[in-house]
Amino acid sequence: MTEIEVERRLTETEQRSKSNTHRIDEIERRQDNLEKLVTSVEVLATRMQGLETTLAEVRTDVRAIKEKPARNWETLMWEIGKLLIAAAIGAVFVYIGLK
């Protein structure tokens, strides 16, 4: 190999080395970005789990709130029913002469 050939090969090798260095730098930059993205997704997943828990609690509270008027109505009807029964028994006692 002549000195010119060695110099040419050395120049080509240096150029490839520079090109590879740029490519590696770009790959490292992309890897850093990818790691940031993974971290962001992990944070979002954690927040979503918290939101799911909170949503479940809110659903439970809403159901309880929706059921409360129904329970109040049932209680009112039960009390009115007891009052009517007591009035009917009282009327029977008055009718048969018990005071």
C-alpha positions as CSV (number, residue, x, y, z in Angstrom):
1,M,0.0,0.0,0.0
2,T,1.3,3.3,-0.9
3,E,1.4,6.3,1.3
4,I,-1.4,8.0,-0.7
5,E,-3.6,5.0,-0.4
6,V,-3.1,4.9,3.4
7,E,-3.8,8.6,3.6
8,R,-7.0,8.2,1.5
9,R,-8.1,5.3,3.7
10,L,-7.3,7.2,6.9
11,T,-9.3,10.2,5.6
12,E,-12.3,7.9,4.7
13,T,-12.1,6.3,8.1
14,E,-12.1,9.7,9.8
15,Q,-15.1,10.8,7.8
16,R,-17.0,7.6,8.7
17,S,-16.0,8.2,12.3
18,K,-17.4,11.7,12.3
19,S,-20.5,10.5,10.5
20,N,-20.9,7.7,13.1
21,T,-20.3,10.1,15.9
22,H,-23.1,12.3,14.6
23,R,-25.4,9.4,14.2
24,I,-24.6,8.1,17.8
25,D,-25.3,11.6,19.1
26,E,-28.7,11.7,17.4
27,I,-29.5,8.2,18.7
28,E,-28.6,9.3,22.2
29,R,-30.8,12.4,21.9
30,R,-33.7,10.2,20.7
31,Q,-33.1,7.8,23.5
32,D,-33.2,10.7,26.1
33,N,-36.5,11.8,24.5
34,L,-37.9,8.3,24.6
35,E,-36.9,8.0,28.3
36,K,-38.7,11.3,29.0
37,L,-41.8,10.0,27.2
38,V,-41.8,6.8,29.2
39,T,-41.5,8.7,32.4
40,S,-44.4,11.0,31.3
41,V,-46.5,7.9,30.5
42,E,-45.8,6.4,33.9
43,V,-46.8,9.6,35.6
44,L,-50.0,9.8,33.6
45,A,-50.8,6.1,34.4
46,T,-50.4,6.9,38.1
47,R,-52.6,9.9,37.9
48,M,-55.2,7.9,35.9
49,Q,-55.3,5.3,38.7
50,G,-55.9,8.1,41.2
51,L,-58.7,9.5,39.0
52,E,-60.3,6.1,38.8
53,T,-60.3,5.8,42.6
54,T,-61.8,9.3,42.9
55,L,-64.4,8.6,40.2
56,A,-65.4,5.4,42.0
57,E,-65.9,7.4,45.3
58,V,-67.9,10.1,43.4
59,R,-70.1,7.4,41.9
60,T,-70.8,5.9,45.3
61,D,-71.6,9.3,46.7
62,V,-73.9,10.1,43.8
63,R,-75.8,6.8,44.3
64,A,-76.2,7.6,48.0
65,I,-77.5,11.0,47.2
66,K,-79.9,9.7,44.6
67,E,-81.2,7.0,47.0
68,K,-81.7,9.4,49.9
69,P,-85.0,10.9,48.6
70,A,-86.3,7.5,47.9
71,R,-85.5,6.4,51.5
72,N,-87.1,9.6,52.8
73,W,-90.3,8.9,50.8
74,E,-90.4,5.3,52.0
75,T,-90.1,6.5,55.6
76,L,-92.8,9.1,55.1
77,M,-95.1,6.6,53.6
78,W,-94.4,4.1,56.4
79,E,-95.1,6.8,59.0
80,I,-98.4,7.8,57.3
81,G,-99.4,4.2,57.1
82,K,-98.7,3.7,60.8
83,L,-100.7,6.9,61.5
84,L,-103.7,5.7,59.4
85,I,-103.6,2.3,61.2
86,A,-103.5,4.0,64.6
87,A,-106.4,6.3,63.6
88,A,-108.4,3.3,62.4
89,I,-107.7,1.4,65.6
90,G,-108.6,4.5,67.6
91,A,-111.8,4.9,65.6
92,V,-112.7,1.3,66.3
93,F,-112.1,1.8,70.1
94,V,-114.3,5.0,70.0
95,Y,-116.9,3.2,68.1
96,I,-117.1,0.3,70.6
97,G,-117.1,2.7,73.5
98,L,-113.5,2.7,74.8
99,K,-112.1,6.1,75.6
